[in-house]
């Protein structure tokens, strides 16, 4: 998994009824775009994220 600053991370709910978490990647700490990523989520909190199989990276500009 690779990302750049400005990309968006989507973390799917692990259980039925759990909401998807969406956040913007503020910092890429791994070499060559690899995890971990510092992410600011839509509710305002920031967290260091090591994406798992329930994550999707939306590249900047791909939704335009």
mmCIF file of the N, C-alpha and C atoms, coordinates in Angstrom:
data_MODEL
# 
_entry.id   MODEL 
# 
loop_
_atom_site.group_PDB 
_atom_site.id 
_atom_site.type_symbol 
_atom_site.label_atom_id 
_atom_site.label_alt_id 
_atom_site.label_comp_id 
_atom_site.label_asym_id 
_atom_site.label_entity_id 
_atom_site.label_seq_id 
_atom_site.pdbx_PDB_ins_code 
_atom_site.Cartn_x 
_atom_site.Cartn_y 
_atom_site.Cartn_z 
_atom_site.occupancy 
_atom_site.B_iso_or_equiv 
_atom_site.pdbx_formal_charge 
_atom_site.auth_seq_id 
_atom_site.auth_comp_id 
_atom_site.auth_asym_id 
_atom_site.auth_atom_id 
_atom_site.pdbx_PDB_model_num 
ATOM 1   N N  . UNK A 1 1  ? 0.844   -1.162 0.000   1.00 0.00 ? 1  UNK A N  1 
ATOM 2   C CA . UNK A 1 1  ? 0.000   0.000  0.000   1.00 0.00 ? 1  UNK A CA 1 
ATOM 3   C C  . UNK A 1 1  ? 0.896   1.233  0.000   1.00 0.00 ? 1  UNK A C  1 
ATOM 4   N N  . UNK A 1 2  ? 0.579   2.186  -0.869  1.00 0.00 ? 2  UNK A N  1 
ATOM 5   C CA . UNK A 1 2  ? 1.354   3.415  -1.002  1.00 0.00 ? 2  UNK A CA 1 
ATOM 6   C C  . UNK A 1 2  ? 0.412   4.611  -0.997  1.00 0.00 ? 2  UNK A C  1 
ATOM 7   N N  . UNK A 1 3  ? 0.879   5.733  -0.442  1.00 0.00 ? 3  UNK A N  1 
ATOM 8   C CA . UNK A 1 3  ? 0.072   6.949  -0.389  1.00 0.00 ? 3  UNK A CA 1 
ATOM 9   C C  . UNK A 1 3  ? 0.990   8.163  -0.402  1.00 0.00 ? 3  UNK A C  1 
ATOM 10  N N  . UNK A 1 4  ? 0.388   9.317  -0.653  1.00 0.00 ? 4  UNK A N  1 
ATOM 11  C CA . UNK A 1 4  ? 1.091   10.593 -0.568  1.00 0.00 ? 4  UNK A CA 1 
ATOM 12  C C  . UNK A 1 4  ? 0.261   11.537 0.286   1.00 0.00 ? 4  UNK A C  1 
ATOM 13  N N  . UNK A 1 5  ? 0.905   12.593 0.767   1.00 0.00 ? 5  UNK A N  1 
ATOM 14  C CA . UNK A 1 5  ? 0.192   13.596 1.557   1.00 0.00 ? 5  UNK A CA 1 
ATOM 15  C C  . UNK A 1 5  ? -0.952  14.153 0.717   1.00 0.00 ? 5  UNK A C  1 
ATOM 16  N N  . UNK A 1 6  ? -2.127  14.254 1.320   1.00 0.00 ? 6  UNK A N  1 
ATOM 17  C CA . UNK A 1 6  ? -3.306  14.745 0.613   1.00 0.00 ? 6  UNK A CA 1 
ATOM 18  C C  . UNK A 1 6  ? -4.240  13.648 0.165   1.00 0.00 ? 6  UNK A C  1 
ATOM 19  N N  . UNK A 1 7  ? -3.743  12.406 0.104   1.00 0.00 ? 7  UNK A N  1 
ATOM 20  C CA . UNK A 1 7  ? -4.620  11.289 -0.222  1.00 0.00 ? 7  UNK A CA 1 
ATOM 21  C C  . UNK A 1 7  ? -5.598  11.090 0.924   1.00 0.00 ? 7  UNK A C  1 
ATOM 22  N N  . UNK A 1 8  ? -6.613  10.313 0.693   1.00 0.00 ? 8  UNK A N  1 
ATOM 23  C CA . UNK A 1 8  ? -7.646  10.059 1.678   1.00 0.00 ? 8  UNK A CA 1 
ATOM 24  C C  . UNK A 1 8  ? -7.672  8.572  2.013   1.00 0.00 ? 8  UNK A C  1 
ATOM 25  N N  . UNK A 1 9  ? -7.829  8.271  3.283   1.00 0.00 ? 9  UNK A N  1 
ATOM 26  C CA . UNK A 1 9  ? -7.915  6.880  3.724   1.00 0.00 ? 9  UNK A CA 1 
ATOM 27  C C  . UNK A 1 9  ? -9.354  6.586  4.149   1.00 0.00 ? 9  UNK A C  1 
ATOM 28  N N  . UNK A 1 10 ? -9.852  5.423  3.730   1.00 0.00 ? 10 UNK A N  1 
ATOM 29  C CA . UNK A 1 10 ? -11.185 4.945  4.106   1.00 0.00 ? 10 UNK A CA 1 
ATOM 30  C C  . UNK A 1 10 ? -10.981 3.653  4.890   1.00 0.00 ? 10 UNK A C  1 
ATOM 31  N N  . UNK A 1 11 ? -11.486 3.619  6.112   1.00 0.00 ? 11 UNK A N  1 
ATOM 32  C CA . UNK A 1 11 ? -11.383 2.414  6.930   1.00 0.00 ? 11 UNK A CA 1 
ATOM 33  C C  . UNK A 1 11 ? -12.793 1.887  7.116   1.00 0.00 ? 11 UNK A C  1 
ATOM 34  N N  . UNK A 1 12 ? -13.045 0.730  6.536   1.00 0.00 ? 12 UNK A N  1 
ATOM 35  C CA . UNK A 1 12 ? -14.372 0.120  6.588   1.00 0.00 ? 12 UNK A CA 1 
ATOM 36  C C  . UNK A 1 12 ? -14.664 -0.369 7.993   1.00 0.00 ? 12 UNK A C  1 
ATOM 37  N N  . UNK A 1 13 ? -15.957 -0.377 8.368   1.00 0.00 ? 13 UNK A N  1 
ATOM 38  C CA . UNK A 1 13 ? -16.362 -0.922 9.649   1.00 0.00 ? 13 UNK A CA 1 
ATOM 39  C C  . UNK A 1 13 ? -16.115 -2.426 9.681   1.00 0.00 ? 13 UNK A C  1 
ATOM 40  N N  . UNK A 1 14 ? -15.611 -2.923 10.800  1.00 0.00 ? 14 UNK A N  1 
ATOM 41  C CA . UNK A 1 14 ? -15.295 -4.347 10.902  1.00 0.00 ? 14 UNK A CA 1 
ATOM 42  C C  . UNK A 1 14 ? -16.508 -5.206 11.224  1.00 0.00 ? 14 UNK A C  1 
ATOM 43  N N  . UNK A 1 15 ? -17.525 -4.567 11.768  1.00 0.00 ? 15 UNK A N  1 
ATOM 44  C CA . UNK A 1 15 ? -18.744 -5.292 12.127  1.00 0.00 ? 15 UNK A CA 1 
ATOM 45  C C  . UNK A 1 15 ? -19.929 -4.656 11.425  1.00 0.00 ? 15 UNK A C  1 
ATOM 46  N N  . UNK A 1 16 ? -20.995 -5.417 11.270  1.00 0.00 ? 16 UNK A N  1 
ATOM 47  C CA . UNK A 1 16 ? -22.206 -4.909 10.650  1.00 0.00 ? 16 UNK A CA 1 
ATOM 48  C C  . UNK A 1 16 ? -22.712 -3.718 11.468  1.00 0.00 ? 16 UNK A C  1 
ATOM 49  N N  . UNK A 1 17 ? -23.029 -2.633 10.793  1.00 0.00 ? 17 UNK A N  1 
ATOM 50  C CA . UNK A 1 17 ? -23.549 -1.446 11.453  1.00 0.00 ? 17 UNK A CA 1 
ATOM 51  C C  . UNK A 1 17 ? -22.494 -0.431 11.842  1.00 0.00 ? 17 UNK A C  1 
ATOM 52  N N  . UNK A 1 18 ? -21.213 -0.797 11.792  1.00 0.00 ? 18 UNK A N  1 
ATOM 53  C CA . UNK A 1 18 ? -20.157 0.172  12.112  1.00 0.00 ? 18 UNK A CA 1 
ATOM 54  C C  . UNK A 1 18 ? -19.951 1.107  10.926  1.00 0.00 ? 18 UNK A C  1 
ATOM 55  N N  . UNK A 1 19 ? -19.743 2.382  11.231  1.00 0.00 ? 19 UNK A N  1 
ATOM 56  C CA . UNK A 1 19 ? -19.525 3.368  10.181  1.00 0.00 ? 19 UNK A CA 1 
ATOM 57  C C  . UNK A 1 19 ? -18.124 3.278  9.610   1.00 0.00 ? 19 UNK A C  1 
ATOM 58  N N  . UNK A 1 20 ? -17.998 3.722  8.378   1.00 0.00 ? 20 UNK A N  1 
ATOM 59  C CA . UNK A 1 20 ? -16.689 3.859  7.751   1.00 0.00 ? 20 UNK A CA 1 
ATOM 60  C C  . UNK A 1 20 ? -16.021 5.112  8.307   1.00 0.00 ? 20 UNK A C  1 
ATOM 61  N N  . UNK A 1 21 ? -14.724 5.052  8.580   1.00 0.00 ? 21 UNK A N  1 
ATOM 62  C CA . UNK A 1 21 ? -13.955 6.213  9.021   1.00 0.00 ? 21 UNK A CA 1 
ATOM 63  C C  . UNK A 1 21 ? -13.183 6.737  7.823   1.00 0.00 ? 21 UNK A C  1 
ATOM 64  N N  . UNK A 1 22 ? -13.231 8.048  7.633   1.00 0.00 ? 22 UNK A N  1 
ATOM 65  C CA . UNK A 1 22 ? -12.568 8.687  6.499   1.00 0.00 ? 22 UNK A CA 1 
ATOM 66  C C  . UNK A 1 22 ? -11.663 9.787  7.024   1.00 0.00 ? 22 UNK A C  1 
ATOM 67  N N  . UNK A 1 23 ? -10.449 9.846  6.495   1.00 0.00 ? 23 UNK A N  1 
ATOM 68  C CA . UNK A 1 23 ? -9.524  10.887 6.925   1.00 0.00 ? 23 UNK A CA 1 
ATOM 69  C C  . UNK A 1 23 ? -8.534  11.259 5.849   1.00 0.00 ? 23 UNK A C  1 
ATOM 70  N N  . UNK A 1 24 ? -7.917  12.416 6.028   1.00 0.00 ? 24 UNK A N  1 
ATOM 71  C CA . UNK A 1 24 ? -6.907  12.915 5.100   1.00 0.00 ? 24 UNK A CA 1 
ATOM 72  C C  . UNK A 1 24 ? -5.518  12.589 5.625   1.00 0.00 ? 24 UNK A C  1 
ATOM 73  N N  . UNK A 1 25 ? -4.648  12.134 4.741   1.00 0.00 ? 25 UNK A N  1 
ATOM 74  C CA . UNK A 1 25 ? -3.273  11.811 5.123   1.00 0.00 ? 25 UNK A CA 1 
ATOM 75  C C  . UNK A 1 25 ? -2.480  13.105 5.219   1.00 0.00 ? 25 UNK A C  1 
ATOM 76  N N  . UNK A 1 26 ? -1.963  13.368 6.425   1.00 0.00 ? 26 UNK A N  1 
ATOM 77  C CA . UNK A 1 26 ? -1.195  14.580 6.691   1.00 0.00 ? 26 UNK A CA 1 
ATOM 78  C C  . UNK A 1 26 ? 0.300   14.362 6.531   1.00 0.00 ? 26 UNK A C  1 
ATOM 79  N N  . UNK A 1 27 ? 0.728   13.126 6.801   1.00 0.00 ? 27 UNK A N  1 
ATOM 80  C CA . UNK A 1 27 ? 2.158   12.819 6.787   1.00 0.00 ? 27 UNK A CA 1 
ATOM 81  C C  . UNK A 1 27 ? 2.348   11.342 6.462   1.00 0.00 ? 27 UNK A C  1 
ATOM 82  N N  . UNK A 1 28 ? 3.319   11.061 5.609   1.00 0.00 ? 28 UNK A N  1 
ATOM 83  C CA . UNK A 1 28 ? 3.698   9.688  5.274   1.00 0.00 ? 28 UNK A CA 1 
ATOM 84  C C  . UNK A 1 28 ? 5.026   9.423  5.965   1.00 0.00 ? 28 UNK A C  1 
ATOM 85  N N  . UNK A 1 29 ? 5.050   8.465  6.871   1.00 0.00 ? 29 UNK A N  1 
ATOM 86  C CA . UNK A 1 29 ? 6.262   8.228  7.659   1.00 0.00 ? 29 UNK A CA 1 
ATOM 87  C C  . UNK A 1 29 ? 7.101   7.061  7.149   1.00 0.00 ? 29 UNK A C  1 
ATOM 88  N N  . UNK A 1 30 ? 6.558   6.240  6.295   1.00 0.00 ? 30 UNK A N  1 
ATOM 89  C CA . UNK A 1 30 ? 7.305   5.122  5.745   1.00 0.00 ? 30 UNK A CA 1 
ATOM 90  C C  . UNK A 1 30 ? 8.086   5.537  4.509   1.00 0.00 ? 30 UNK A C  1 
ATOM 91  N N  . UNK A 1 31 ? 9.073   4.731  4.128   1.00 0.00 ? 31 UNK A N  1 
ATOM 92  C CA . UNK A 1 31 ? 9.851   5.052  2.926   1.00 0.00 ? 31 UNK A CA 1 
ATOM 93  C C  . UNK A 1 31 ? 9.029   4.863  1.652   1.00 0.00 ? 31 UNK A C  1 
ATOM 94  N N  . UNK A 1 32 ? 9.180   5.755  0.723   1.00 0.00 ? 32 UNK A N  1 
ATOM 95  C CA . UNK A 1 32 ? 8.555   5.653  -0.601  1.00 0.00 ? 32 UNK A CA 1 
ATOM 96  C C  . UNK A 1 32 ? 7.039   5.493  -0.544  1.00 0.00 ? 32 UNK A C  1 
ATOM 97  N N  . UNK A 1 33 ? 6.390   6.220  0.371   1.00 0.00 ? 33 UNK A N  1 
ATOM 98  C CA . UNK A 1 33 ? 4.927   6.224  0.433   1.00 0.00 ? 33 UNK A CA 1 
ATOM 99  C C  . UNK A 1 33 ? 4.308   5.084  1.208   1.00 0.00 ? 33 UNK A C  1 
ATOM 100 N N  . UNK A 1 34 ? 5.114   4.322  1.899   1.00 0.00 ? 34 UNK A N  1 
ATOM 101 C CA . UNK A 1 34 ? 4.600   3.184  2.659   1.00 0.00 ? 34 UNK A CA 1 
ATOM 102 C C  . UNK A 1 34 ? 4.131   3.634  4.043   1.00 0.00 ? 34 UNK A C  1 
ATOM 103 N N  . UNK A 1 35 ? 3.287   2.829  4.701   1.00 0.00 ? 35 UNK A N  1 
ATOM 104 C CA . UNK A 1 35 ? 2.816   3.157  6.050   1.00 0.00 ? 35 UNK A CA 1 
ATOM 105 C C  . UNK A 1 35 ? 3.958   3.183  7.046   1.00 0.00 ? 35 UNK A C  1 
ATOM 106 N N  . UNK A 1 36 ? 3.728   3.828  8.184   1.00 0.00 ? 36 UNK A N  1 
ATOM 107 C CA . UNK A 1 36 ? 2.466   4.361  8.711   1.00 0.00 ? 36 UNK A CA 1 
ATOM 108 C C  . UNK A 1 36 ? 2.173   5.765  8.185   1.00 0.00 ? 36 UNK A C  1 
ATOM 109 N N  . UNK A 1 37 ? 0.898   6.168  8.371   1.00 0.00 ? 37 UNK A N  1 
ATOM 110 C CA . UNK A 1 37 ? 0.423   7.469  7.930   1.00 0.00 ? 37 UNK A CA 1 
ATOM 111 C C  . UNK A 1 37 ? -0.178  8.222  9.113   1.00 0.00 ? 37 UNK A C  1 
ATOM 112 N N  . UNK A 1 38 ? 0.118   9.520  9.203   1.00 0.00 ? 38 UNK A N  1 
ATOM 113 C CA . UNK A 1 38 ? -0.563  10.373 10.170  1.00 0.00 ? 38 UNK A CA 1 
ATOM 114 C C  . UNK A 1 38 ? -1.812  10.887 9.469   1.00 0.00 ? 38 UNK A C  1 
ATOM 115 N N  . UNK A 1 39 ? -2.967  10.617 10.071  1.00 0.00 ? 39 UNK A N  1 
ATOM 116 C CA . UNK A 1 39 ? -4.251  10.894 9.429   1.00 0.00 ? 39 UNK A CA 1 
ATOM 117 C C  . UNK A 1 39 ? -5.110  11.788 10.324  1.00 0.00 ? 39 UNK A C  1 
ATOM 118 N N  . UNK A 1 40 ? -5.762  12.775 9.716   1.00 0.00 ? 40 UNK A N  1 
ATOM 119 C CA . UNK A 1 40 ? -6.781  13.569 10.411  1.00 0.00 ? 40 UNK A CA 1 
ATOM 120 C C  . UNK A 1 40 ? -8.137  13.090 9.915   1.00 0.00 ? 40 UNK A C  1 
ATOM 121 N N  . UNK A 1 41 ? -8.922  12.555 10.836  1.00 0.00 ? 41 UNK A N  1 
ATOM 122 C CA . UNK A 1 41 ? -10.234 12.014 10.491  1.00 0.00 ? 41 UNK A CA 1 
ATOM 123 C C  . UNK A 1 41 ? -11.291 13.109 10.441  1.00 0.00 ? 41 UNK A C  1 
ATOM 124 N N  . UNK A 1 42 ? -12.431 12.784 9.859   1.00 0.00 ? 42 UNK A N  1 
ATOM 125 C CA . UNK A 1 42 ? -13.492 13.770 9.650   1.00 0.00 ? 42 UNK A CA 1 
ATOM 126 C C  . UNK A 1 42 ? -14.031 14.347 10.956  1.00 0.00 ? 42 UNK A C  1 
ATOM 127 N N  . UNK A 1 43 ? -13.856 13.637 12.080  1.00 0.00 ? 43 UNK A N  1 
ATOM 128 C CA . UNK A 1 43 ? -14.318 14.176 13.368  1.00 0.00 ? 43 UNK A CA 1 
ATOM 129 C C  . UNK A 1 43 ? -13.264 15.063 14.032  1.00 0.00 ? 43 UNK A C  1 
ATOM 130 N N  . UNK A 1 44 ? -12.102 15.243 13.364  1.00 0.00 ? 44 UNK A N  1 
ATOM 131 C CA . UNK A 1 44 ? -11.077 16.147 13.851  1.00 0.00 ? 44 UNK A CA 1 
ATOM 132 C C  . UNK A 1 44 ? -9.912  15.502 14.576  1.00 0.00 ? 44 UNK A C  1 
ATOM 133 N N  . UNK A 1 45 ? -10.051 14.240 15.005  1.00 0.00 ? 45 UNK A N  1 
ATOM 134 C CA . UNK A 1 45 ? -8.917  13.638 15.724  1.00 0.00 ? 45 UNK A CA 1 
ATOM 135 C C  . UNK A 1 45 ? -7.865  13.152 14.740  1.00 0.00 ? 45 UNK A C  1 
ATOM 136 N N  . UNK A 1 46 ? -6.621  13.129 15.228  1.00 0.00 ? 46 UNK A N  1 
ATOM 137 C CA . UNK A 1 46 ? -5.491  12.679 14.413  1.00 0.00 ? 46 UNK A CA 1 
ATOM 138 C C  . UNK A 1 46 ? -4.920  11.412 15.018  1.00 0.00 ? 46 UNK A C  1 
ATOM 139 N N  . UNK A 1 47 ? -4.467  10.512 14.150  1.00 0.00 ? 47 UNK A N  1 
ATOM 140 C CA . UNK A 1 47 ? -3.951  9.226  14.618  1.00 0.00 ? 47 UNK A CA 1 
ATOM 141 C C  . UNK A 1 47 ? -2.923  8.692  13.629  1.00 0.00 ? 47 UNK A C  1 
ATOM 142 N N  . UNK A 1 48 ? -1.986  7.922  14.161  1.00 0.00 ? 48 UNK A N  1 
ATOM 143 C CA . UNK A 1 48 ? -1.025  7.221  13.328  1.00 0.00 ? 48 UNK A CA 1 
ATOM 144 C C  . UNK A 1 48 ? -1.684  5.919  12.879  1.00 0.00 ? 48 UNK A C  1 
ATOM 145 N N  . UNK A 1 49 ? -1.751  5.699  11.571  1.00 0.00 ? 49 UNK A N  1 
ATOM 146 C CA . UNK A 1 49 ? -2.500  4.570  11.012  1.00 0.00 ? 49 UNK A CA 1 
ATOM 147 C C  . UNK A 1 49 ? -1.560  3.620  10.284  1.00 0.00 ? 49 UNK A C  1 
ATOM 148 N N  . UNK A 1 50 ? -1.680  2.362  10.626  1.00 0.00 ? 50 UNK A N  1 
ATOM 149 C CA . UNK A 1 50 ? -1.038  1.257  9.903   1.00 0.00 ? 50 UNK A CA 1 
ATOM 150 C C  . UNK A 1 50 ? -2.172  0.527  9.186   1.00 0.00 ? 50 UNK A C  1 
ATOM 151 N N  . UNK A 1 51 ? -2.428  0.821  7.914   1.00 0.00 ? 51 UNK A N  1 
ATOM 152 C CA . UNK A 1 51 ? -3.599  0.284  7.223   1.00 0.00 ? 51 UNK A CA 1 
ATOM 153 C C  . UNK A 1 51 ? -3.610  -1.247 7.176   1.00 0.00 ? 51 UNK A C  1 
ATOM 154 N N  . UNK A 1 52 ? -4.783  -1.785 7.383   1.00 0.00 ? 52 UNK A N  1 
ATOM 155 C CA . UNK A 1 52 ? -4.995  -3.226 7.294   1.00 0.00 ? 52 UNK A CA 1 
ATOM 156 C C  . UNK A 1 52 ? -5.830  -3.552 6.079   1.00 0.00 ? 52 UNK A C  1 
ATOM 157 N N  . UNK A 1 53 ? -6.330  -4.776 6.008   1.00 0.00 ? 53 UNK A N  1 
ATOM 158 C CA . UNK A 1 53 ? -7.109  -5.205 4.842   1.00 0.00 ? 53 UNK A CA 1 
ATOM 159 C C  . UNK A 1 53 ? -8.458  -4.496 4.714   1.00 0.00 ? 53 UNK A C  1 
ATOM 160 N N  . UNK A 1 54 ? -8.885  -3.819 5.777   1.00 0.00 ? 54 UNK A N  1 
ATOM 161 C CA . UNK A 1 54 ? -10.154 -3.097 5.740   1.00 0.00 ? 54 UNK A CA 1 
ATOM 162 C C  . UNK A 1 54 ? -9.987  -1.643 5.297   1.00 0.00 ? 54 UNK A C  1 
ATOM 163 N N  . UNK A 1 55 ? -8.799  -1.267 4.813   1.00 0.00 ? 55 UNK A N  1 
ATOM 164 C CA . UNK A 1 55 ? -8.506  0.110  4.403   1.00 0.00 ? 55 UNK A CA 1 
ATOM 165 C C  . UNK A 1 55 ? -8.388  0.247  2.901   1.00 0.00 ? 55 UNK A C  1 
ATOM 166 N N  . UNK A 1 56 ? -8.749  1.428  2.433   1.00 0.00 ? 56 UNK A N  1 
ATOM 167 C CA . UNK A 1 56 ? -8.630  1.788  1.033   1.00 0.00 ? 56 UNK A CA 1 
ATOM 168 C C  . UNK A 1 56 ? -8.012  3.174  0.963   1.00 0.00 ? 56 UNK A C  1 
ATOM 169 N N  . UNK A 1 57 ? -7.032  3.366  0.095   1.00 0.00 ? 57 UNK A N  1 
ATOM 170 C CA . UNK A 1 57 ? -6.427  4.680  -0.121  1.00 0.00 ? 57 UNK A CA 1 
ATOM 171 C C  . UNK A 1 57 ? -7.005  5.267  -1.397  1.00 0.00 ? 57 UNK A C  1 
ATOM 172 N N  . UNK A 1 58 ? -7.603  6.445  -1.267  1.00 0.00 ? 58 UNK A N  1 
ATOM 173 C CA . UNK A 1 58 ? -8.127  7.185  -2.416  1.00 0.00 ? 58 UNK A CA 1 
ATOM 174 C C  . UNK A 1 58 ? -7.105  8.247  -2.759  1.00 0.00 ? 58 UNK A C  1 
ATOM 175 N N  . UNK A 1 59 ? -6.509  8.121  -3.926  1.00 0.00 ? 59 UNK A N  1 
ATOM 176 C CA . UNK A 1 59 ? -5.473  9.062  -4.318  1.00 0.00 ? 59 UNK A CA 1 
ATOM 177 C C  . UNK A 1 59 ? -6.053  10.440 -4.587  1.00 0.00 ? 59 UNK A C  1 
ATOM 178 N N  . UNK A 1 60 ? -5.266  11.437 -4.255  1.00 0.00 ? 60 UNK A N  1 
ATOM 179 C CA . UNK A 1 60 ? -5.665  12.834 -4.440  1.00 0.00 ? 60 UNK A CA 1 
ATOM 180 C C  . UNK A 1 60 ? -6.047  13.059 -5.897  1.00 0.00 ? 60 UNK A C  1 
ATOM 181 N N  . UNK A 1 61 ? -7.193  13.658 -6.107  1.00 0.00 ? 61 UNK A N  1 
ATOM 182 C CA . UNK A 1 61 ? -7.638  13.977 -7.453  1.00 0.00 ? 61 UNK A CA 1 
ATOM 183 C C  . UNK A 1 61 ? -8.364  12.843 -8.166  1.00 0.00 ? 61 UNK A C  1 
ATOM 184 N N  . UNK A 1 62 ? -8.448  11.660 -7.575  1.00 0.00 ? 62 UNK A N  1 
ATOM 185 C CA . UNK A 1 62 ? -9.100  10.540 -8.271  1.00 0.00 ? 62 UNK A CA 1 
ATOM 186 C C  . UNK A 1 62 ? -10.612 10.645 -8.274  1.00 0.00 ? 62 UNK A C  1 
ATOM 187 N N  . UNK A 1 63 ? -11.196 11.474 -7.386  1.00 0.00 ? 63 UNK A N  1 
ATOM 188 C CA . UNK A 1 63 ? -12.646 11.603 -7.344  1.00 0.00 ? 63 UNK A CA 1 
ATOM 189 C C  . UNK A 1 63 ? -13.133 12.762 -8.185  1.00 0.00 ? 63 UNK A C  1 
ATOM 190 N N  . UNK A 1 64 ? -12.229 13.522 -8.800  1.00 0.00 ? 64 UNK A N  1 
ATOM 191 C CA . UNK A 1 64 ? -12.606 14.692 -9.613  1.00 0.00 ? 64 UNK A CA 1 
ATOM 192 C C  . UNK A 1 64 ? -13.106 14.276 -10.972 1.00 0.00 ? 64 UNK A C  1 
# 
